[in-house]
């Protein structure tokens, strides 16, 4: 009888643990690219290491860090190499014209647009691929100088309900390099945060926007996929801020489809 009880207890334990393990969410996979073909950012290594650590500690995603674009393909690479079919999102902290051929470019856009995967652009991701207009359309715009360089910037959070913005106050000051953006339209994306134009020197000769719309972070859909971008992350120290770490963590999860978040475009609040 004791043997039967022990056997039943063992069966019950295996059944319960099997049920629990089967309910565990599948770990997602992030491909983080730090290839630099333009201006050098010293914070790239620390940024990608921080992204990797956040995923590891949360247990929600694994990060594959690369300084090349070899894995951005749907082609079977052999050699135990992963390709885009393995990943749930791609993150760029990049500059310049990266080493990708035409097929790789098609595969990246298809990965997002057709497969419904995610893209996360960090800081100089919009200082990338100027000669590939479809990339600019996908990510939402291009770098157009930083009139005030690195400064203590007045930030307004437009959408405090979006998961990536919940760790910021409605208005705050932040020291970082804030980009001015061209070729972007609020008809195609949802701005999450912007500079407070009322507190800026708009007479700076490098200010090109005349509408006072200096977006700092946004989200958009691209076909079936999700795109997040933020200018935050130029300085090494920026990546040690808890609110920035939480912003990128939530952005990655949103881009991977793990959490909801409204990407409906809307106009500049007046």
Secondary structure, 3 states (H helix, E strand, C coil): CHHHHHHHHHHHHHHHHHHHHHHCCCCEEEEEECCECCCCCCCHHHHHHHHHHHHHHHCCEEEEEECCCCCCCCCCCCCCCCCHHHCCEEEECCEECCCCCHHHHHHHHHHHHCCCCEEEEEHHHHCECCCCHHHHHHHCCEECCCCCCEEEEEEEECCCCCHHHCCCCCEEEEEEECCCEECCCCCCCEEEEEECHHHCCCCCCCCCCCCCCCEEEEEEEECCEEEEEECCCCCCHHHHCHHHHHHHHHHHHHHCCCCCCCCCCCCCCC
